[in-house]
Amino acid sequence: MGAASFAACVSAQSNKTKSATSRPVTVHDLRIGVHAEKTRIVIDMDGPVRFQRFALIDPYRIVLDLPEVLFKARSRKFVKPSGGVSGYRFGLFQPGTSRVVIDLVEPRVIEAAFELPPRNNRRFRVVLDLKKVSRQAFLTSSTESIRRRLTQRRREAAPVSKAPLTRHKPRQTGGRKMIVLDPGHGGVDPGAIGASGIYEKTVVLAAAKTLKRILETSGRYTVKLTRERDVFLKLRQRVASSRAADADLFISIHADSIADKKLRGASVYTLSEKSSDKEAARLAEQENKSDIIAGMDFSDETPEVTNILIDLVQRETKNRSARLAGILAEELRNSVKTHRRAHRFAGFAVLKAPDVPSVLLEMGYLSNPKEEKMLRSRAFQEKVAVAVRRGIDKYFKDIQSAQRVDVGSRR
């Protein structure tokens, strides 16, 4: 069945499904079968959907965009590639669009795509057959598929209000400081995967909501989350969100994973072109690949946003970020186990807002079974949150004291 007739068939069946029920389609499983001449991928769903597909290079990926669906299937990363596939991930890419990303270790293209209706107690299935091709053939296929997706995207696009990059004043917070909390990863980007299989994106969203509650309960802060559900955000969107909110502080929340399962402890990172150590450099490189993991979003990149992400970091902002990180590291050290070097630095793209003091909090290591269990617990998340609140309180107290001294010295 050709691509056009396949999409039309799926679309027609999808319309029937929508008329019968308003509930979203659920993706239950993704299976891979390796054959002599092809790799077959089967996606099990409880209803038909229409999807768009495209291919990306360096690294090789096949991407499927679907209407917003539910995922019961779990993302996987294979220890050993199977049929040229090294893993796959699912998630909400943006409101209204879910995404499936199939990671490849070699160039493979979709040779055939077809659907199988539910029968014999089986669910509706979408079948993709991948064949191995040369790099040049993959590049040609990728270019054509991206062009088609861009055309489709323009047809679907509705006017979207972008967060302004200018600061908003006066700010309506009743005199309270504005804190923006950024739960890392989300949607199609699961982040690190813990010893028990839990995703970093799940742990950090729960931790961010706990910290938000504890900060707002103090009555001294207004708190905004960059995401409040399991949805993907580009790194530049996270940066822009803090600036649009006229934030006084930006804290990106993460939980790391590393090959050494014995390693434990929280760390606080600030931005620097030079990393404090090899592990910090590795982590920054890993986190900065978040946008690559999720695939293209076909949004316009304005020069202003690009410049912010690349090189607009003011000296005073960096100094205040370092001050905040030092205070937070000390408060965390008094409450939970921290890394032997609790304040570290590396080139995190998400910390590059030019005028918002920003830190990245790594609460611990999901790869350590004992610490993963703690990271998942509400009691531990609250202990971290209370330590962070104390640190933020002390930071603003120090800033105010420094400002009073500065004013006095000028008289």
N, C-alpha and C positions, 0 to 999 in steps of 0.2 A: 504494500500500500504506500503511495507517495506521501510526502510530508503534508501537502495541501489537503489531500483527501482525508488523511489521518486526523489532522487538526479539525476539519469540518465534522468528521464522524464523532470525535470526542466532544466537540462543542455542542452538537445536536443532542447527544446523550446527556451532557451536563445540563442543558436547558430542561430536559425532562426531569432530571433529578431535582433541580431547583424548584420546579413546580410542585413536586411531590413533598418536599421537605425543605425547611429553611436552615437546617443544621449544616455546619461546615463539614466538608469531606475530611476523613481521617486517614492519614498514611500509617499503615500498620507495620510494614516491613520493607526492607530492600535486600534482595538476594543477588548473589553473583554466581554465575556458572561459567566454567572455562571449557571451551570446546576447541577442536583442532584449528579451525579457521576463524574463530570469533570468541569474544567474551560477551555473554548475555547478562544483562541487568534486568531484574524483574522488580517492579514496585507494586506492592499490594496496597489497595485502597478500598474503602467501602463505598465508593462512588466515582464516577468519571469526572475528570477536570480537563480544561484546556491549558496547555503549557507552551511556553516559548523556550527555545534552546539556543545556546551559543557555546563556542569553544574559546578558551584563553590559553595563551602560551607563556612559558617561563614563569611559573611552572605550568605543565600541561594540566588543563582542567576541562571537564564538561559541566556546563551549568544549565539547570532547568529552572525557569521561573513559572510559578503557579499562582492561581488566586490564593488568598489566605486560607490555609488549611491547618488542621491539627496534626501533630506528630506524636505517635506512640512508639515509632521506631527510634532507635538510638544511633547517634553518630558513631562511626568506628574508624580507627586507624590501625591498619594491619602491621604486625611485626614483620611479616614477609608479604610482598605484593602478590596479588592473585590476578592472573590474566591481564597484567599491566595496570591494575588498579591498586593504589596504595591505601585508599580509605574513602570515606564519604561522610558528609555532614548535612544536617537539615536545620531549618529554622526560619523564623520570620525575618525577612530582609528589611521590609518597611511596611507600614500599615497597608493592608490590601494585597501584599505580595509575599509569598513564601518562596524559599529557594532551596534547591538541592544542588550541592557541589560534589562532583565525583573527581577525586584526585588521581592523577595518572603518573606513572613513572616513565612512560614512553608515549610517543604520538599515536593516538587512536581516535578515529572519527566514528560518528553514528552511521552505520551502513544501512540499517533498517529500523523502523519504529512502528509498532502496531499495538493494538489493544485486544485484550481477551475479556469477554463478558463473564460475570460471575456464574459458576455452575459447579455442580458436585461439591457443594460446601466450600467452594473457593471464592475469594473476593474478586472484585474487579482488578485487572492487572494491566499495567503498562509495561511493554517489553522494548528494550533497546539493545540492539546488536552492535557491538563495537569491533572494528577491524583495525589492525595495525597498518600504519602508513608511514611515509617518510616525513621528516620535519617540514620540508617544503610543502608537501601536500596538506599537512596539518595547518600550516601557516595560511595557505590559500583558503582552506575550509573555514578557519577561524575568522579571517577577514570578511568573508562573505556572510558568515553567521552573525557577526557583530553588526554589519551593515543592515541586515534584515531586522535585527533586534532594535537598532536605533530607529529605524523606520516605524516599527510597531510601537516603540516607546513614545514617539512623537504623536502618533494617532491616539494613544491612550492618555497622554499627559493632560492633566488639568492644572490650572494656575496654582502654583504653590508659593506661599509667602515664606521667603527665606529670612532667617533670623538676622536682623541688622547687626552690622559690626561696629556701629557707633555706640558709645556708652549712653545709657538713659539716665538723665537726672532732671528733676529730683526723683528719688526712688521712694516708693510707698511701702516702707517696711516698719513704720512706727518707731524709727530710731534703732531697730535691731540690725545687726550685721547680717549680710547675705552670704550664705555658704552654699556652694554648688558641690554636690557629691556625685561622683561618676562611677557607677558600678561597671566594671570592665566587661568587654566582650558582649555577648548577647545574640539571640536569634541564630543565624546560620554559623556564627563563630562561637563555639562552646568554650574556648579558652583551654586551660589545662584540664586534664581528666584525672580525678583522684584515684587512690588505691582501690576504692570500692566501686569506681565507675561514675561517681558524681561529677557534674560539670562545674568548673570554676564560675561560669556565668550565673549559675543558680545560687551558689554560696555567697557570692559578693552582692547580689541583688538583695538577699535577705539581710546581710550585714549592713548594707547601705540604708535600708528601711529602719533597722534598729538604731543606727546612729542618728538618722533624721529625727526619730521620735525622742531620743535622749537629748539632742541639741535643742529641739523646739520646746521640750518640757522645761528647760531652764529659763525660758522667757527672754533670752538674750539674742536669739538667732532666728532668722527666717531661712529655711532650707529648701533647696530645689534639687531634685534628682534629674540627671540627664536622661535616664530611662526608668520607667516604673513597671515595665513588664518585659517579657523575653523578646526583645526586638534588637536588630543590629543597628548600630550607629557608626558612621565613619569617624575617624579620629578628628578630622577637621570640624565635624558637627559638634563633637564634645567640647572642643576648644571654643567654637563660636557660641555655644550654649552658655558658657560661663561669662563671656563678654556681654552677650545680649542681656543677661540677668544683672549686669553691673555688679558681679560678685566681688566680695572682699577676700574670699579664699576659694580655691578649687582643690578638691581632694579626690583623686582617682583611686578606686579600691580594687585590689587584686588578691589572688592566692596562687602561688607559684607551684611548679612541678619540676623536678630535676631527677637525673638518673640516680644520684646518691640518695637512697631512701632514708638514710640516717639523718640527713640534714633537716634542722628545724629552726623556727624562730622568725619573728616579725622584723621587717625592715621598712625604713622610710627613704624614698628616693627623691632627689631633686635633679633638675636639668643641668647637664654639663656636656660640652663637646667631647671631653675626655672622660672615660669611665673610671670609676674608683678601683675596679677589679674586673677580672675576666668574666666572672659570673654576672656582674651588673651589666657588662656589655652584651653578654648572651641574652639576658632577660630583655634589655631594651630592643635588641634586634628582633626578638621573638614577638614582643608586644607591638612593635611598629609594623609587623606584617599582618596585622588584623584586617586591614582593608584588602590585602591580597587574598587572604583566606576566604573572605566573603565573596570575592568576585567583583566585577564592574557594576556601577550603579547608573552609569550613563548620565550623570548630572553635570551641569556646567561647572567648571572650575574657574572661579573668578580670580584675576591676578591678585586681588587684595587678600583673599583667603590663602592662596598659595604662598604669598610672601609671609603671612603670619606663621604658617606651618614650617617655613624653612629657616628664616633668619631674624625675625623681629622680636628680640628678647631684650627688654630694658634692664640696665644694671640694677636699679633700685628694686625691681620685681625679683630678680635673682637673689639679691641680698635678703629680702624679706622671706622668700621661699626657703632659703638655707636656714634662717632663724627659726621659722616654723618647724622645719624638719628636725632640727636639733632639739627643740622643746618636746615635740611629739615622741622622738626616740627615747628621751629621758623618761617621760611619763609612761610609755609602753614598757620600758625596762623595769619600772617599779610595779608593774601589774601582771605582765605575761612574759614568757620566754622570748627573747629577741635574738636576732643573728649577732654573732660576735662583733660585727661591724654594723650597728643598727642604722646609722645615717650613711647612705651611699649615694652615688650619683652616676648618671649615664644619659645618653641622648634620647630620651623619651619624647616622641612627637606630641603626645597628648599634653605635655607640660609646657608647650610653647606659646601660650597666650602672652602677649607682650606687656600687659598691664594688670594681670591677676596673679598674685602669689600662688604657686601651684606645687603640690607634692603628690607623689604616688605611694600609697600605703600597700605594702605586701603583708598581709596578715599572717602568713605562714606558708607551709608547704603541704599541698594536697598529696604529694607523693610519699609523705611519711604517714603510715597508717594511724599512728597515735595522734598526730597533729591533725590529720584529716577529720578524725572523729570529733576533736575539739572544735575545729573550724565550723563543723556542721551544727554544733550545739548552740542553742539560744543563750545559755549562760555565758559561754566564752565570747560570743559576739557582743553581749552586753558589757562584759568586762573590758573588751577592746574599746567599745564605744565610750564608756565612762572615762577611760584613760585619754582618748582623743579629745573628749570635751574638756577635760582638765587642761590639756595642752593648748587647745584653742583659747580657753579663758586666759591662760598665762601669756600667750602670744599677744593678744590684744591689750592686755594690761601693760606688757613691756613696750608695745608700740606707743601707747598713750603716754607712758612715762618718758619715753625718748622724745616725743613731740613737745611735752611740757618743758623738758630741759633745753631743747633747741630754741623754743620761744623765749625762755628766760635768758639764754645766752645772747640773744639779739637785742635785748633791752639795754 
